[in-house]
Amino acid sequence: MTDDDRDAAVGVVGAGITGLSLAHHLDRAGVDHVVFEATDEPGGVVRSGRVDGALLEWGPQRLRRTDPIDELIDDLDLGDEVIEAGDTEMFVYAEGSLGRAPFSLEAFAETDLLSEESKLRVVNEPSTDPGRPDETAAELFTRKFGEEAYRNLLGPLFGGIYGSDPEEMPVRHALSGLLGVEEKYGSLLAPAVKRAMQGGASAPAISFRDGAQRLPAALYDAHSERVHLETPVEAIRAREGGGYAVERADGETVAVDDVVVTTPADVTADLLAGLAPDAADALAELRYNPLAMVHLLADCDREGFGYQVRHDEDLDTLGVSWNASMFDRRGPDDRGVYTVFLGGMKKPELLEEDESTLGAIAAEEFEQVIDAAAEVLSVEKLDRGFPAYDGSWDAIEDLSTPDGVHLATNYTARMGVPSRVREAKRLAETLSN
Ligand SMILES: Cc1cc2nc3c(=O)[nH]c(=O)nc-3n(C[C@H](O)[C@H](O)[C@H](O)COP(=O)(O)OP(=O)(O)OC[C@H]3O[C@@H](n4cnc5c(N)ncnc54)[C@H](O)[C@@H]3O)c2cc1C
């Protein structure tokens, strides 16, 4: 296809953080592109807003300020709007109380989440056999660190990130990166101890004064000429003579050389059904964990990121983010904001409950754990919450798409925002060559 025959070199479907970061890096590389977004706002899953004066997050509660995020902050001149999380402690609710998760050697010695015997078992990890792609995350953690460390610590902390059950998460989908770390260091504990000795240092946890959505909003502002909101795409088809036609719901067709699809798996399956039926069938298999998010206002002074709940505790709560402590998020009466996650793989049917029931469950269980009265501010259901990274991910192990059709989102690499931005940057480099 010649330049005259097409409307843009690259067409991007979706203006979530992946699509917008891609637009940013394509722009820097001088690649002509156009982005289509179905809704009337940029950000996709990254969504912030005010309810009764309190700033709430319906997506990421915090971002890690890794190099790709830092680069965007610099490029967009957002440095003055960044806020860093205060106390970074994380807790686990196990056997009826909150225990501090140990991210330093001192905390490891002191934590009551692990018995002395269990601590010895953890320290023994370097002598265990290496992790295997075909075992589950639960099997790997139990085999290497012992039953108690899995139940009280690694299971809740790891499974909690995805609202998944580690017993359903094959290592090849959920922890493949960790196997690489193990191969490099000869153990999983060695890099963790090294990090703990450096004070538990990982990239700082941040947000923005106006919430996490400030990042995609600033990306949109910088590239709005090329980003079309309220423009859903219905299909992608091959064009005679090469390249692709991006078919918009308003009847317009846009001709591009390459197309990048950043939409959730079921949407991508629909878009590719005619063009790549095998890929579409595989993508349609992928499971996401449904979530309910309940924002509470409460008068308490807990310090830290929040807590995850051990899988077999008799609670519907999966975990709670302490937005009040992390970023001083408060209501007008100074009560703190807390975000409760319910449902997930543990109890997907909970999403069938009405909003007032979900709010009541969240508030009641919060009061039980924290011992502070809570008022419900907002209840939101996400049918498609976190990617489950369970056995359904087998479907895309051999996924292939036609040349020039690229997929980039949380089923092609990790789901965290830093990973999304990193993947977008790499893809922009590929597309600019
Ligand atoms: C509740 C929750 C909490 C999270 N917490 C964290 C966290 O604390 N830290 C962290 O780093 N990560 C977190 N994540 C993960 C991270 O937010 C997501 O993986 C990431 O934002 C996904 O971005 P994306 O652009 O790849 O996809 P999406 O955000 O899904 O973007 C896809 C876009 O495509 C659009 N679209 C859909 N259909 C069409 C169509 N037909 N035509 C055009 N456009 C279409 C959608 O409207 C959307 O804007 C969280 C995720 C969730 C759900």
The ligand as a MOL file (V3000), in Angstrom:
LIG
                    3D

  0  0  0     0  0            999 V3000
M  V30 BEGIN CTAB
M  V30 COUNTS 53 58 0 0 0
M  V30 BEGIN ATOM
M  V30 1 C -9.8280 -2.7710 39.6570 0
M  V30 2 C -8.4310 -2.7450 39.0950 0
M  V30 3 C -7.3930 -2.3410 39.8970 0
M  V30 4 C -6.1070 -2.3040 39.3770 0
M  V30 5 N -5.1010 -1.8800 40.1780 0
M  V30 6 C -3.8720 -1.6860 39.6650 0
M  V30 7 C -2.8720 -1.0740 40.4510 0
M  V30 8 O -3.0870 -0.7570 41.6310 0
M  V30 9 N -1.6690 -0.8310 39.8720 0
M  V30 10 C -1.4180 -1.1510 38.5570 0
M  V30 11 O -0.3060 -0.8930 38.0690 0
M  V30 12 N -2.3650 -1.7560 37.7890 0
M  V30 13 C -3.5780 -2.0130 38.3090 0
M  V30 14 N -4.5470 -2.5850 37.5350 0
M  V30 15 C -4.2340 -3.0300 36.1580 0
M  V30 16 C -4.2440 -1.9120 35.1220 0
M  V30 17 O -5.0510 -0.8290 35.5420 0
M  V30 18 C -4.7840 -2.4070 33.7850 0
M  V30 19 O -4.1650 -3.6290 33.4100 0
M  V30 20 C -4.5090 -1.4000 32.6760 0
M  V30 21 O -5.0110 -0.1150 33.0240 0
M  V30 22 C -5.1340 -1.8670 31.3650 0
M  V30 23 O -4.8900 -0.8840 30.3890 0
M  V30 24 P -5.1370 -1.1640 28.8480 0
M  V30 25 O -5.0160 0.1250 28.1520 0
M  V30 26 O -4.2540 -2.2740 28.3900 0
M  V30 27 O -6.6270 -1.7350 28.7590 0
M  V30 28 P -8.0000 -0.9580 29.0530 0
M  V30 29 O -7.8410 -0.0120 30.1520 0
M  V30 30 O -9.0240 -2.0230 29.1460 0
M  V30 31 O -8.2460 -0.1020 27.7200 0
M  V30 32 C -8.9090 -0.5810 26.5890 0
M  V30 33 C -9.7070 0.5610 25.9880 0
M  V30 34 O -10.3730 0.0840 24.8180 0
M  V30 35 C -11.6380 0.7010 24.7660 0
M  V30 36 N -12.5210 -0.0950 23.8770 0
M  V30 37 C -13.2200 -1.2160 24.1910 0
M  V30 38 N -13.8960 -1.6460 23.1160 0
M  V30 39 C -13.6040 -0.7990 22.1080 0
M  V30 40 C -13.9960 -0.7000 20.7400 0
M  V30 41 N -14.8230 -1.5960 20.1720 0
M  V30 42 N -13.5210 0.3180 19.9720 0
M  V30 43 C -12.6720 1.2510 20.5120 0
M  V30 44 N -12.2930 1.2100 21.8130 0
M  V30 45 C -12.7390 0.2060 22.5900 0
M  V30 46 C -12.0870 0.7200 26.2170 0
M  V30 47 O -13.1420 1.6450 26.4170 0
M  V30 48 C -10.7920 1.1060 26.9090 0
M  V30 49 O -10.6620 2.4980 27.0270 0
M  V30 50 C -5.8550 -2.6720 38.0290 0
M  V30 51 C -6.9100 -3.1150 37.2330 0
M  V30 52 C -8.1980 -3.1620 37.7540 0
M  V30 53 C -9.3270 -3.6310 36.8890 0
M  V30 END ATOM
M  V30 BEGIN BOND
M  V30 1 1 1 2
M  V30 2 1 2 3
M  V30 3 2 2 52
M  V30 4 2 3 4
M  V30 5 1 4 5
M  V30 6 1 4 50
M  V30 7 2 5 6
M  V30 8 1 6 7
M  V30 9 1 6 13
M  V30 10 2 7 8
M  V30 11 1 7 9
M  V30 12 1 9 10
M  V30 13 2 10 11
M  V30 14 1 10 12
M  V30 15 2 12 13
M  V30 16 1 13 14
M  V30 17 1 14 15
M  V30 18 1 14 50
M  V30 19 1 15 16
M  V30 20 1 16 17
M  V30 21 1 16 18
M  V30 22 1 18 19
M  V30 23 1 18 20
M  V30 24 1 20 21
M  V30 25 1 20 22
M  V30 26 1 22 23
M  V30 27 1 23 24
M  V30 28 2 24 25
M  V30 29 1 24 26
M  V30 30 1 24 27
M  V30 31 1 27 28
M  V30 32 2 28 29
M  V30 33 1 28 30
M  V30 34 1 28 31
M  V30 35 1 31 32
M  V30 36 1 32 33
M  V30 37 1 33 34
M  V30 38 1 33 48
M  V30 39 1 34 35
M  V30 40 1 35 36
M  V30 41 1 35 46
M  V30 42 1 36 37
M  V30 43 1 36 45
M  V30 44 2 37 38
M  V30 45 1 38 39
M  V30 46 1 39 40
M  V30 47 2 39 45
M  V30 48 1 40 41
M  V30 49 2 40 42
M  V30 50 1 42 43
M  V30 51 2 43 44
M  V30 52 1 44 45
M  V30 53 1 46 47
M  V30 54 1 46 48
M  V30 55 1 48 49
M  V30 56 2 50 51
M  V30 57 1 51 52
M  V30 58 1 52 53
M  V30 END BOND
M  V30 END CTAB
M  END
